[in-house]
Amino acid sequence: MPHSNPCPPGAAPFRKEGGVCHVAGDWSVLALAQPGEVERRREAMARAAGGEGVRWDLHGISRLDTIGALLIWQAWGERLPERVRWAAGQQDVFNALSLNKGGTRDVPAKEDPWGWLRAVGEAVFRAAGNGRALLIMLGQLILDLGAMLRRPRLGPWREISAQVYRAGAQALGITALVGFLIGVVLSYLSAQQLQMVGADRFIVRLLGVSIVRELGPVLAAILVAGRSGSAITAQIGVMRVTQELDAMLVMGISHGQRLILPRVVALAVVMPLLVLWTDAMALLGGMLAAQAQLGVSAQWFLTSLPDAISLTNYWIGILKGVTFGVLIALIACHFGLRIQPNTESLGRGTTTSVVTSITGVILLDALYAVIFSTVGI
């Protein structure tokens, strides 16, 4: 007669005979809800599973749900034994547990040596897709602008006026502060170097050209991208979350004419003015710093500005302002329309919009520098 190892009183309903563990009884959440029942069954199962080459027979189980299967699964060390006799439907439950838990613990994920190349390829394809969408949006913008010029009375003038106020008038304070501080810093650093070679009088030319031609447009564009660009993306994204964009399409209202066109036109108008405003504040800060550091009088500084800064530099700054404004508005609208109807996508899209806008501004400024240097301007 085979050796029998009866369970102690109150233990799990199973017995071990001849190296075979026979599990029986009720293994549902109702049976396990009794006080101390889970601990008793876990200890008994652990003692039974400790031997080598143990076989399992689950035919005697009357009821089995996910909770009971999980208790048996943990006693097995979260892996399927080599020899198990199943009842109908039991193997599917444990196979699901094996896929969800056992696979990730027993089989470590292999590192892909070409993962970086795949990531680069995905980034390139994603950038190409965004670029294609921006070109399509630019083409639609040109068509909408032509339609507005043919029928100006039907143009979105109220939306344009509101965007001019938000992106322009409300940005005067931050652009003035940043421009003034940058002018002070640049003037102090330049004065220290010019004093070493006795070229104090070149401070006006150095400040004027660097601020009017480069720093003014780039600073204004970065501030507008962080302030107005993020606001545009968030506004359109919220409209996506609240399904206002779908409602506009149902009512026959074009997204291009009522959302994209007003914002692009507003930033194209506002940006050159903000560039001139930032230039003026930066030159004011540079003048005060030069007066304190080099003893240059304000009168001499102002009278020297027309000779130091040619009219071409002003036009270059204005041209940069217009193109920077159009670029920022297009990128902000593009990522706003791509936001999915959930809050996580809204935050991620706004961040991506700001980063892409600032990167695009710097790349476009570098392209301008190469072009102007090539033609000798």
C-alpha positions as CSV (number, residue, x, y, z in Angstrom):
1,M,0.0,0.0,0.0
2,P,1.5,3.4,-1.0
3,H,2.6,5.7,1.8
4,S,0.0,8.3,2.8
5,N,0.7,11.7,4.3
6,P,-2.6,13.0,5.7
7,C,-3.0,16.7,6.2
8,P,-3.2,18.1,9.7
9,P,-6.4,19.4,10.9
10,G,-7.4,22.7,9.3
11,A,-4.8,22.5,6.6
12,A,-5.5,22.8,2.9
13,P,-7.8,20.1,1.3
14,F,-5.2,18.0,-0.3
15,R,-3.2,14.8,0.3
16,K,0.2,13.5,-0.8
17,E,0.5,9.9,-1.9
18,G,3.5,8.3,-3.6
19,G,5.0,11.6,-4.7
20,V,1.7,12.8,-6.1
21,C,-0.1,15.8,-4.5
22,H,-3.8,15.5,-4.9
23,V,-5.4,18.9,-4.5
24,A,-9.2,18.9,-3.9
25,G,-12.0,20.9,-2.4
26,D,-13.2,24.5,-2.9
27,W,-10.5,27.0,-4.0
28,S,-12.7,30.0,-4.6
29,V,-12.6,33.4,-2.9
30,L,-15.5,32.4,-0.7
31,A,-13.6,29.5,0.8
32,L,-10.5,31.5,1.2
33,A,-12.3,34.3,3.0
34,Q,-12.4,32.3,6.2
35,P,-10.0,33.7,8.9
36,G,-6.6,32.2,8.6
37,E,-7.5,30.0,5.7
38,V,-5.1,31.5,3.2
39,E,-2.2,31.2,5.6
40,R,-3.0,27.5,6.4
41,R,-3.3,26.6,2.8
42,R,-0.1,28.5,1.8
43,E,1.9,26.7,4.5
44,A,0.6,23.3,3.6
45,M,1.2,23.9,-0.1
46,A,4.7,25.1,0.5
47,R,5.5,21.9,2.5
48,A,4.1,19.7,-0.3
49,A,5.9,21.6,-3.1
50,G,9.3,21.3,-1.4
51,G,10.3,17.9,-2.6
52,E,12.0,16.9,-5.9
53,G,10.0,15.6,-8.8
54,V,6.6,16.2,-7.2
55,R,3.6,15.5,-9.4
56,W,0.3,17.3,-9.1
57,D,-3.3,16.2,-9.6
58,L,-6.0,18.9,-9.6
59,H,-8.9,16.7,-10.6
60,G,-10.4,16.8,-7.1
61,I,-10.9,20.6,-7.1
62,S,-14.6,21.3,-7.1
63,R,-14.4,25.1,-7.6
64,L,-11.5,27.2,-8.8
65,D,-11.4,30.9,-9.5
66,T,-8.5,33.4,-10.1
67,I,-7.8,34.0,-6.4
68,G,-7.5,30.3,-5.6
69,A,-5.4,29.6,-8.7
70,L,-3.1,32.5,-7.7
71,L,-2.5,30.9,-4.3
72,I,-1.6,27.6,-5.9
73,W,0.5,29.4,-8.5
74,Q,2.5,31.2,-5.8
75,A,3.1,27.8,-4.0
76,W,4.6,26.5,-7.3
77,G,7.1,29.4,-7.3
78,E,5.2,31.2,-10.0
79,R,6.1,28.6,-12.7
80,L,4.3,25.6,-14.1
81,P,5.4,22.2,-12.7
82,E,6.6,19.6,-15.2
83,R,3.9,17.1,-14.5
84,V,0.3,18.2,-13.7
85,R,-3.0,16.4,-14.2
86,W,-5.6,19.0,-15.1
87,A,-9.3,19.1,-15.0
88,A,-11.3,20.7,-17.7
89,G,-10.6,24.5,-18.0
90,Q,-7.9,24.6,-15.3
91,Q,-4.9,24.7,-17.6
92,D,-6.2,27.9,-19.3
93,V,-6.2,29.7,-16.0
94,F,-2.7,28.8,-15.1
95,N,-1.4,29.5,-18.6
96,A,-2.8,33.0,-18.3
97,L,-0.9,33.4,-15.0
98,S,2.2,32.1,-16.6
99,L,2.0,34.6,-19.4
100,N,1.4,37.5,-17.1
101,K,3.9,36.8,-14.4
102,G,6.1,33.8,-14.9
103,G,7.4,34.8,-18.3
104,T,8.7,38.2,-17.2
105,R,10.4,36.8,-14.1
106,D,12.0,33.6,-15.5
107,V,13.0,34.8,-19.0
108,P,14.9,38.1,-18.8
109,A,14.4,40.4,-21.8
110,K,17.3,40.4,-24.2
111,E,18.9,43.7,-25.1
112,D,18.5,44.7,-28.7
113,P,21.9,45.8,-30.0
114,W,20.2,47.7,-32.8
115,G,17.7,49.4,-30.5
116,W,19.4,52.8,-30.9
117,L,19.3,52.6,-34.7
118,R,15.6,51.7,-34.6
119,A,14.9,54.6,-32.2
120,V,16.8,57.0,-34.6
121,G,14.8,55.7,-37.6
122,E,11.5,56.1,-35.8
123,A,12.5,59.7,-34.8
124,V,13.4,60.4,-38.5
125,F,10.1,59.0,-39.8
126,R,8.2,60.9,-37.1
127,A,10.0,64.2,-38.0
128,A,9.3,63.6,-41.7
129,G,5.6,63.0,-40.9
130,N,5.4,66.2,-38.9
131,G,7.2,68.1,-41.7
132,R,4.8,66.8,-44.3
133,A,1.8,67.8,-42.1
134,L,3.3,71.3,-41.7
135,L,3.7,71.7,-45.5
136,I,0.1,70.7,-46.0
137,M,-1.0,73.1,-43.3
138,L,1.1,75.9,-45.0
139,G,-0.6,75.2,-48.3
140,Q,-4.0,75.3,-46.8
141,L,-3.1,78.5,-45.0
142,I,-2.1,80.2,-48.3
143,L,-5.5,79.2,-49.8
144,D,-7.4,80.5,-46.7
145,L,-5.4,83.7,-46.8
146,G,-6.2,84.2,-50.5
147,A,-9.9,83.6,-49.8
148,M,-9.8,86.2,-47.0
149,L,-8.1,88.8,-49.3
150,R,-10.8,88.2,-51.9
151,R,-13.6,88.6,-49.4
152,P,-12.2,90.7,-46.5
153,R,-15.6,91.3,-45.0
154,L,-15.8,87.5,-44.2
155,G,-12.4,87.4,-42.6
156,P,-11.9,86.4,-39.0
157,W,-11.0,89.9,-37.9
158,R,-12.3,89.5,-34.4
159,E,-10.2,86.4,-33.8
160,I,-7.2,88.1,-35.3
161,S,-7.7,91.1,-33.0
162,A,-8.0,88.9,-29.9
163,Q,-4.8,87.0,-30.8
164,V,-2.9,90.2,-31.4
165,Y,-3.8,91.4,-28.0
166,R,-2.9,88.1,-26.3
167,A,0.3,87.5,-28.1
168,G,1.4,91.1,-28.5
169,A,0.2,93.5,-25.9
170,Q,0.3,91.1,-23.0
171,A,3.9,90.1,-23.9
172,L,5.3,93.6,-23.7
173,G,6.3,93.2,-20.1
174,I,8.3,90.0,-20.3
175,T,10.0,90.9,-23.5
176,A,11.0,94.3,-22.1
177,L,12.4,92.8,-18.9
178,V,14.4,90.0,-20.7
179,G,15.6,92.4,-23.4
180,F,16.8,95.0,-20.9
181,L,18.7,92.4,-18.8
182,I,20.3,90.8,-21.9
183,G,21.5,94.3,-23.0
184,V,23.0,94.9,-19.5
185,V,24.8,91.6,-19.5
186,L,26.1,91.9,-23.0
187,S,27.3,95.4,-22.4
188,Y,29.2,94.5,-19.3
189,L,30.9,91.5,-20.9
190,S,31.8,93.5,-24.0
191,A,33.1,96.5,-22.0
192,Q,35.5,94.3,-20.1
193,Q,37.0,92.9,-23.3
194,L,37.1,96.3,-25.1
195,Q,38.8,98.0,-22.2
196,M,41.7,95.6,-22.5
197,V,42.5,96.7,-26.1
198,G,41.5,100.4,-25.7
199,A,38.5,100.1,-28.1
200,D,35.8,101.5,-25.8
201,R,34.1,103.4,-28.7
202,F,33.2,100.2,-30.5
203,I,30.7,99.3,-27.8
204,V,27.9,101.0,-29.7
205,R,28.6,99.1,-32.9
206,L,29.0,95.8,-31.1
207,L,25.8,96.1,-29.1
208,G,23.8,97.6,-32.0
209,V,24.6,94.9,-34.6
210,S,24.4,91.9,-32.2
211,I,21.1,93.0,-30.7
212,V,19.2,94.3,-33.7
213,R,20.3,91.6,-36.1
214,E,20.5,88.5,-33.9
215,L,19.6,88.7,-30.2
216,G,16.5,90.8,-30.5
217,P,14.6,88.6,-33.0
218,V,15.8,85.3,-31.4
219,L,15.0,86.4,-27.9
220,A,11.5,87.7,-28.8
221,A,10.8,84.5,-30.8
222,I,11.9,82.2,-27.9
223,L,9.7,84.2,-25.4
224,V,6.7,84.1,-27.8
225,A,7.2,80.4,-28.5
226,G,7.2,79.6,-24.7
227,R,4.4,81.9,-23.9
228,S,2.0,82.3,-26.9
229,G,3.0,79.1,-28.7
230,S,2.2,76.9,-25.7
231,A,-1.1,78.8,-25.1
232,I,-2.2,78.2,-28.7
233,T,-1.4,74.5,-28.5
234,A,-3.2,74.2,-25.2
235,Q,-6.3,76.1,-26.4
236,I,-6.7,73.9,-29.5
237,G,-5.9,70.8,-27.4
238,V,-8.6,71.7,-24.9
239,M,-11.0,72.1,-27.8
240,R,-10.1,68.6,-28.9
241,V,-10.6,67.2,-25.4
242,T,-14.1,68.9,-25.1
243,Q,-15.0,67.8,-28.7
244,E,-15.4,71.4,-29.9
245,L,-13.3,70.6,-33.0
246,D,-15.6,67.9,-34.0
247,A,-18.6,70.2,-33.4
248,M,-17.0,72.8,-35.7
249,L,-16.7,70.2,-38.5
250,V,-20.3,69.1,-38.0
251,M,-21.4,72.8,-38.3
252,G,-19.3,73.3,-41.4
253,I,-16.7,75.6,-39.8
254,S,-13.2,75.3,-41.2
255,H,-10.4,74.7,-38.7
256,G,-8.0,76.5,-41.0
257,Q,-10.1,79.7,-41.3
258,R,-11.2,80.0,-37.7
259,L,-8.3,78.6,-35.8
260,I,-5.1,78.5,-37.8
261,L,-5.4,81.6,-40.0
262,P,-6.1,84.1,-37.2
263,R,-3.2,82.9,-35.1
264,V,-0.7,82.9,-37.9
265,V,-1.7,86.3,-39.1
266,A,-1.7,87.7,-35.5
267,L,1.8,86.4,-34.8
268,A,3.1,87.5,-38.2
269,V,1.9,91.1,-37.4
270,V,3.0,91.0,-33.7
271,M,6.4,89.5,-34.0
272,P,8.1,92.4,-35.9
273,L,6.7,94.9,-33.4
274,L,7.9,92.8,-30.5
275,V,11.4,92.5,-32.1
276,L,11.7,96.3,-32.3
277,W,10.4,96.6,-28.7
278,T,12.9,94.0,-27.5
279,D,15.7,95.8,-29.5
280,A,14.9,99.1,-27.9
281,M,14.8,97.7,-24.3
282,A,18.1,95.8,-24.9
283,L,19.8,98.9,-26.3
284,L,18.5,100.8,-23.3
285,G,20.0,98.3,-20.9
286,G,23.3,98.2,-22.9
287,M,23.5,102.0,-22.9
288,L,23.0,102.3,-19.1
289,A,25.6,99.5,-18.5
290,A,28.1,101.2,-20.9
291,Q,27.6,104.5,-19.1
292,A,28.3,102.8,-15.7
293,Q,31.2,100.7,-16.9
294,L,32.9,102.8,-19.6
295,G,31.7,106.3,-18.7
296,V,30.0,106.6,-22.1
297,S,27.4,109.4,-22.1
298,A,23.8,108.6,-23.1
299,Q,23.9,111.4,-25.7
300,W,27.0,110.1,-27.4
301,F,25.5,106.6,-27.4
302,L,22.3,107.7,-29.0
303,T,24.0,109.9,-31.6
304,S,26.3,107.0,-32.6
305,L,23.6,104.5,-33.1
306,P,22.5,105.6,-36.7
307,D,26.1,105.3,-37.9
308,A,26.7,101.9,-36.1
309,I,23.5,100.2,-37.2
310,S,22.5,100.3,-40.9
311,L,18.9,100.3,-42.1
312,T,19.6,96.8,-43.6
313,N,20.0,95.3,-40.1
314,Y,16.6,96.6,-39.0
315,W,15.0,95.1,-42.1
316,I,16.7,91.8,-41.4
317,G,15.4,91.8,-37.9
318,I,11.9,92.6,-39.1
319,L,12.1,89.8,-41.7
320,K,13.2,87.4,-39.1
321,G,10.3,88.4,-36.8
322,V,7.7,87.8,-39.5
323,T,9.0,84.3,-40.4
324,F,9.6,83.4,-36.8
325,G,6.0,84.3,-36.0
326,V,4.6,82.3,-38.9
327,L,6.7,79.3,-37.9
328,I,5.8,79.4,-34.2
329,A,2.0,79.7,-35.0
330,L,2.1,76.8,-37.6
331,I,4.0,74.5,-35.2
332,A,1.7,75.4,-32.3
333,C,-1.5,74.8,-34.3
334,H,-0.1,71.6,-35.8
335,F,0.6,70.0,-32.4
336,G,-2.6,71.3,-31.0
337,L,-4.6,69.6,-33.7
338,R,-2.7,66.3,-33.1
339,I,-3.6,66.1,-29.4
340,Q,-5.7,63.2,-28.4
341,P,-8.8,63.6,-26.2
342,N,-7.0,63.0,-22.9
343,T,-5.1,65.1,-20.4
344,E,-1.9,63.2,-20.8
345,S,-1.7,63.9,-24.5
346,L,-2.5,67.6,-23.8
347,G,0.5,68.0,-21.6
348,R,2.8,66.1,-23.9
349,G,1.7,67.9,-27.0
350,T,2.2,71.3,-25.4
351,T,5.7,70.4,-24.3
352,T,6.6,69.1,-27.7
353,S,5.2,72.2,-29.4
354,V,7.3,74.6,-27.3
355,V,10.5,72.5,-27.8
356,T,9.9,72.1,-31.5
357,S,9.2,75.9,-31.9
358,I,12.3,77.0,-30.2
359,T,14.4,74.4,-32.1
360,G,12.8,75.6,-35.4
361,V,13.5,79.2,-34.6
362,I,17.2,78.5,-33.9
363,L,17.6,76.4,-37.1
364,L,15.9,79.1,-39.2
365,D,18.1,81.8,-37.7
366,A,21.2,79.7,-38.6
367,L,19.8,79.3,-42.1
368,Y,19.4,83.1,-42.3
369,A,23.0,83.6,-41.1
370,V,24.3,81.3,-43.9
371,I,22.2,82.9,-46.6
372,F,23.1,86.5,-45.6
373,S,26.8,85.6,-45.3
374,T,26.7,84.0,-48.7
375,V,25.1,87.1,-50.4
376,G,27.3,89.5,-48.4
377,I,24.7,91.3,-46.4
